Amino acid sequence: MGKALIYELGRSISFGRLPLLAKVLWPMLLAASDDQGRGLAEPDVIKWTVCPNVQEITTENIPELLQAMVEQGMIEDYQDSRGRRMYQIVRWWEYQRLQWAKPSQYESPPGWRDRIRYRDTTGYHEENWGAGDETDDDIGTEVGTGVGTGVGTGVGTEAGTGVGTEVAAPTNQNKPNQNKPNQNKQQHQQQRPPPQPPPQPGVVDVVAMLRSFGFSQKTAENLATTSPLAASPEFFDITQRWIRYARGSPEIHNPQGFVRSCLETGDVPSLLSPQQVLEKKKLFDRSKEQHDIPTSAARVQ
């Protein structure tokens, strides 16, 4: 599972109060944690799993670096049932917005609830997932939002709609429907929207890629908006493939012209035969001197 790093570390009060080596260790610790923000806090384990190539961080000074994070409320240091030292990132679910999270192989600290959502060969598994499910004191702002939404919407809707409708509507049954709360709960779970796929790269991303390849802003915008490929959802990937091809062909003396020609004509690498690609390359295979001679001659005429 991918991990997100906090892009505003420089503004964090707790991070700013850490000693220098603890500041170096912190983002690497985030990246090395499992899907529940947890890991072994044994100094030798952290050394060879988190920062093996950082010589300034040693097994001797790792305990004091972790203690500094504990003092700032950034991690919780505890022992599992086997007597091993463990750490838990306290504000893990504020830092991460994971679509899927597997269970941890380590025991959680007292009072902590894991959020689990994954698929395996046995099917779909979910536990404590979604807003309002997390009740840890460590989560801070998420507790206020989760409890407020869960109590106001979940309990209020089921009590008002489910019970009120059954009492007011005429019925010939002497006993209320005992399955109604379960039906409401199942309907609520079915209405939960599925995880959304990540957005596809757009014209802005193509412009940025062309700018990094050496095109001017105006030329990049013109190519990205007027190319016959602009309406294709694979526009970004096609442009990237042509740029890689141009960079990997040293005989092309004008790689920008080659890429520009491909985009203006709307050529797709997978749809061109090797002979067609070779013919297109020949337009840019001449040396710079030979290429400039007919251009200069044309200007003179």
Disulfide bonds with the S-S distance in Angstrom:
none
